[in-house]
Structures are given as C-alpha cells and as structure tokens.
C-alpha cells in the first residue's frame, strides 16, 4: 500500500489573502455564468424529486454511490453503469481536498477504496488522482481514478434530461465553498437536476445561503420528534432517514406530506425493505442495487 504525504498548507498569514482571492474568483465565475448562460438565473419552481407519493406508489430510486453492484463505488464506471441501467437518480458524496478541489469520496480517508492512505482533506487533488480507486473491487477496474465533481457533472449532463443527482456534502462546508459548486452546476445548466444533502446542520445552513435556489435535504439517522419543524428550520424540501425512523414514527410520512415535504430512506437493499418503504408512501429510496429495485417495482406493479 502506498503512503502519501499530506499537502503543504500555506502559512497562516497567507490564508486570508487566499480566501479573498478565492472569493473574487467565485464572484467572477458567477458573473460569467450569468452572461454566458442566462438560463442559470431561472428560479426552479419544480421539485426535481417529483410529486409526493402515496402508499403503494413507486418511489424514485437513487443509485447509492452509483451502481455499486456493477463497479467500484463513487467512480465514473459506477455512475455510467447506473445511467445505462436507467436510474433516474444518481447519489454521490462530495468533499474537498487540501487544495480546495471537490472530489467524490464517501469515507473521510482514502484507505478503504484506494491503494493509498490518509484523509481526503490532507491530500491534494494531484495526490488523490495518482491513486488506484478500482483494483480493490476487481482487476477489470485497475487504474480507475477518484473522480472530481466536475467529471460527475459531465456524466450527468450527458445523461437523459430526466436524470437527477442527489449530492451529499460530507463534513462542514461554508457558503463560499457551496457557491463554488453552484458555479460548476450553472455553467452546465444543471440547476434543475441537482439536489444537495448533508448530515451537517452547518452545511445545510451554508446551502441555504450559498445555493438558495437548489433543493436541499437534511439527513438524520434518527427522525426528529417534529420532522416538519426541523425541515422548516433549515428550509429543507425533504428529510432523509433510516427505515427504523419510520418504525418509531409511523405518522412521519403523512405529516411531512401534509406540509408538502418529502421523506427519503437510505440504504435499502432487500425486497422486504422496499416493500415496507412503498407501503408507507416514502418518496425516494437510496439503494446499492438500483437495477434490481427497478425490476422489482416493475414486477410488482398492479396489472403485471
């Protein structure tokens, strides 16, 4: 296993200047987007997660880190496989490198899914790109690289217009950092095909400030006592939780729907869990097996 050194961090007295410079670049890029891509200024009234579901109605299917049953998670082959299989939602995780680049990685370290070691936040983009992110999954994927957020957006842009991305921001983000992602989204005119999500209340607040027009999802391992109030506090259009949360709070879906809000569940990989979720009327299911879930929903639909 290769051990990589951490990126060199600028001296403390240089950081304020770097932050100012970054802010200027984001502002200039945003202005360029408004000039070169006027559609980026449109407000998006439609919820890309679609209409609220009723009990028994099919939920949307989100391919968890791509199609993990076909390729290594959070890699281009996994997302390309999900697109080919007809997935309407691509779920992924984004975090920042030591030099401020947005990359796709679930874990805080690269140890599990690459041949390197160390925290993503301590490695530069060049160091991350030198890693093998596919050999652990199978020889056919040897040499697969850790993707950037821009590369992911390019795959999304080339997919069917109905394909949407559920992008989880890992860790705590600032409004300025979020705004940098929005520039990349708007340049490709994908603003109506992106939903941001996070476990971090600070990050969801940053999304509200830095990406106010984008739908946002607050993720909670345990469903709040008053899910509607919590969603309203963060301006979230949906809450995402585990299926056990609905077992403890069976009225949560109905209450959220009455408020015009969605409920999503992660990560369900069995017919039993899928059946329970649809019976409750959840709006979205995140799964490692999107093709299998799609086939199961089709096979169990009324009249089939």
C-alpha positions in Angstrom: 0.0 0.0 0.0 1.3 3.4 -1.0 1.6 6.1 1.7 1.2 9.6 0.5 2.4 12.7 2.3 0.0 15.4 3.2 -0.2 18.5 1.1 1.7 21.5 2.1 -0.6 24.1 3.8 0.1 27.8 3.3 1.4 29.7 6.3 -1.3 31.2 8.5 -0.6 34.8 7.3 -1.2 33.8 3.7 -4.6 32.2 4.3 -6.6 35.5 4.5 -5.2 36.5 1.1 -6.1 33.1 -0.4 -9.6 33.3 0.9 -10.1 36.8 -0.6 -8.7 35.5 -3.9 -11.0 32.5 -3.9 -14.0 34.8 -3.2 -13.0 37.0 -6.1 -12.7 34.1 -8.4 -16.1 32.7 -7.4 -17.7 36.1 -7.9 -16.1 36.5 -11.4 -17.1 33.0 -12.4 -20.7 33.6 -11.2 -20.9 36.8 -13.3 -19.6 34.9 -16.3 -22.3 32.3 -15.8 -25.0 35.0 -15.8 -23.6 36.5 -19.0 -22.8 33.3 -20.9 -25.6 31.0 -19.6 -28.7 33.2 -19.0 -30.8 30.2 -18.1 -28.7 29.8 -15.0 -30.6 32.8 -13.5 -34.0 31.0 -13.7 -35.8 30.1 -10.5 -36.6 26.4 -10.2 -40.2 26.0 -9.0 -40.3 22.3 -9.9 -39.1 19.9 -7.3 -36.7 17.5 -9.1 -37.7 14.8 -6.7 -41.1 14.8 -8.3 -44.6 14.7 -6.8 -45.2 13.4 -3.3 -46.1 9.6 -3.3 -49.0 7.9 -1.7 -48.9 4.5 0.0 -48.1 1.8 -2.6 -46.9 4.3 -5.3 -43.4 3.8 -6.7 -40.7 5.9 -5.0 -37.9 7.3 -7.0 -34.7 5.2 -7.0 -31.4 6.7 -6.2 -28.3 4.7 -7.2 -26.2 4.8 -4.0 -22.7 6.0 -5.0 -23.5 4.8 -8.5 -24.4 1.2 -9.3 -22.2 -0.5 -6.7 -23.3 -3.9 -7.9 -21.6 -3.3 -11.2 -18.5 -1.1 -10.5 -16.5 0.4 -7.6 -18.5 3.0 -5.7 -18.2 6.7 -6.5 -16.3 6.1 -9.7 -17.2 7.1 -13.3 -17.8 3.4 -14.2 -20.3 3.1 -11.4 -22.3 6.2 -12.5 -22.1 5.2 -16.1 -23.5 1.8 -15.2 -26.3 3.4 -13.3 -27.1 5.7 -16.2 -27.1 2.7 -18.6 -29.5 0.8 -16.3 -32.0 3.6 -16.4 -31.5 5.1 -12.9 -33.3 8.4 -12.6 -31.3 9.5 -9.5 -27.5 9.3 -9.0 -26.5 9.6 -5.4 -22.9 10.6 -4.5 -20.7 12.1 -1.8 -18.5 15.2 -2.3 -15.7 16.6 -0.1 -12.8 18.9 -0.5 -9.2 18.2 -1.0 -6.4 20.0 0.8 -6.1 22.4 -2.1 -9.8 23.0 -2.3 -11.0 20.7 -5.1 -14.3 18.9 -4.9 -14.0 15.1 -5.3 -16.2 12.1 -5.0 -15.4 10.1 -1.9 -17.6 8.7 0.9 -15.1 8.0 3.6 -13.1 10.7 5.3 -10.0 8.7 4.4 -8.9 7.0 1.1 -7.9 3.8 2.8 -10.9 1.6 2.1 -11.5 2.4 -1.6 -8.0 3.2 -3.0 -4.4 1.9 -2.7 -3.4 4.9 -0.7 -3.7 6.1 2.9 -4.7 9.3 4.6 -7.5 11.8 5.0 -9.0 13.3 1.9 -8.7 16.7 3.5 -5.0 16.3 3.9 -4.3 15.3 0.3 -4.0 17.4 -2.8 -6.0 16.7 -5.9 -2.8 15.6 -7.7 -2.1 13.1 -4.9 -5.7 11.8 -5.0 -5.6 11.4 -8.7 -2.5 9.3 -8.5 -4.3 6.6 -6.5 -5.9 3.5 -7.9 -9.6 3.5 -6.9 -10.7 0.4 -8.7 -8.3 -2.6 -8.0 -9.9 -3.3 -4.6 -13.2 -4.1 -6.5 -11.7 -6.1 -9.3 -8.9 -6.4 -11.8 -11.1 -5.0 -14.6 -11.2 -1.7 -12.8 -7.5 -1.3 -12.1 -6.3 2.2 -12.6 -9.7 3.8 -12.1 -9.3 7.3 -10.6 -11.0 9.2 -7.9 -13.4 11.5 -9.9 -13.8 15.2 -9.5 -17.2 16.8 -9.0 -16.8 18.4 -12.5 -16.4 15.0 -14.1 -19.5 13.7 -12.3 -21.5 16.7 -13.6 -20.3 16.0 -17.1 -21.7 12.5 -16.9 -25.0 13.9 -15.6 -25.1 16.5 -18.4 -24.6 13.7 -21.0 -27.4 11.5 -19.5 -31.1 11.7 -20.1 -32.7 15.0 -19.1 -34.8 13.2 -16.5 -31.7 12.0 -14.6 -31.1 13.9 -11.4 -28.3 13.9 -8.8 -28.6 13.7 -5.1 -25.3 15.1 -3.9 -24.3 14.6 -0.2 -21.8 17.1 1.1 -19.6 15.4 3.6 -18.5 17.4 6.7 -18.9 21.1 7.3 -19.0 23.4 4.3 -19.1 27.2 4.1 -21.5 29.2 1.9 -18.5 30.3 -0.1 -17.4 26.7 -0.8 -21.0 25.8 -1.7 -21.1 28.7 -4.1 -18.1 27.3 -5.9 -20.1 24.1 -6.6 -23.1 26.1 -7.8 -20.9 27.8 -10.4 -19.9 24.4 -11.8 -23.6 23.3 -11.8 -24.8 26.5 -13.5 -22.2 26.5 -16.2 -23.6 23.2 -17.4 -27.2 24.4 -16.9 -27.9 21.6 -14.5 -29.5 23.6 -11.7 -32.9 21.9 -12.1 -31.2 18.4 -11.9 -29.3 18.8 -8.6 -30.4 18.2 -5.0 -27.9 18.8 -2.3 -28.0 16.9 1.0 -26.0 16.8 4.3 -25.9 15.3 7.8 -24.3 18.6 9.0 -26.7 21.4 10.1 -23.9 23.9 9.5 -23.6 22.7 5.9 -27.4 22.8 5.3 -27.3 26.4 6.6 -24.5 27.0 4.2 -26.5 25.6 1.4 -29.4 27.9 2.3 -27.0 30.9 1.9 -24.7 29.7 -0.9 -27.3 27.8 -3.0 -30.7 29.2 -2.0 -32.4 28.1 -5.2 -31.3 24.5 -5.0 -33.5 21.9 -3.2 -31.8 20.7 -0.1 -32.2 17.6 2.1 -31.3 17.2 5.7 -30.2 13.7 6.6 -30.9 12.3 10.1 -30.0 8.9 11.4 -32.8 9.3 13.9 -36.0 11.0 12.8 -36.7 14.2 14.7 -39.7 14.3 17.1 -41.2 17.1 14.9 -39.8 16.4 11.4 -41.8 19.2 9.8 -40.5 21.9 12.2 -36.9 20.7 11.7 -37.3 20.7 7.9 -38.7 24.2 8.1 -35.8 25.4 10.3 -33.3 24.5 7.5 -35.5 25.3 4.6 -35.3 21.7 3.5 -37.6 20.2 1.0 -37.1 16.7 2.4 -35.7 14.7 5.2 -33.7 11.5 4.6 -33.5 8.9 7.3 -33.3 5.1 8.0 -36.3 2.9 7.8 -36.1 2.3 11.6 -37.0 6.0 12.0 -40.4 5.4 10.4 -41.0 2.3 12.5 -40.7 4.5 15.6 -42.6 7.4 14.0 -45.2 5.8 11.6 -47.1 9.2 11.3 -44.0 11.0 10.0 -44.7 10.4 6.2 -48.2 11.7 6.5 -47.2 14.7 8.5 -44.4 15.6 6.1 -46.7 15.2 3.1 -49.4 17.4 4.6 -46.7 20.1 4.8 -45.7 19.5 1.2 -42.4 17.9 2.1 -40.7 14.6 1.1 -39.4 11.6 3.0 -36.4 9.6 1.7 -34.9 6.4 3.1 -31.4 5.1 2.9 -29.9 2.5 2.2 -32.4 -0.3 1.4 -31.2 -3.4 -0.4 -33.9 -6.1 0.1 -37.4 -6.7 -1.2 -38.7 -6.8 2.3 -37.3 -3.3 3.0 -38.5 -2.0 -0.4 -42.0 -3.3 0.2 -42.2 -1.7 3.7 -41.0 1.6 2.3 -43.5 1.7 -0.6 -46.3 0.7 1.8 -45.5 3.7 3.9 -45.6 6.0 0.9 -42.0 7.3 1.0 -40.9 9.4 -1.9 -37.4 8.1 -2.5 -35.3 5.0 -1.8 -31.5 5.0 -1.9 -30.1 1.6 -2.7 -26.9 -0.2 -3.7 -28.9 -2.2 -6.3 -30.8 0.2 -8.4 -31.4 -2.2 -11.3 -32.8 -4.9 -9.0 -35.1 -2.4 -7.3 -36.3 -1.0 -10.6 -37.1 -4.6 -11.8 -38.8 -5.4 -8.6 -41.1 -2.3 -8.7 -42.0 -3.1 -12.3 -42.7 -6.8 -11.5 -44.9 -5.9 -8.5 -46.8 -3.0 -10.1 -50.6 -3.5 -10.3 -51.7 -5.3 -13.5 -48.3 -7.0 -14.1 
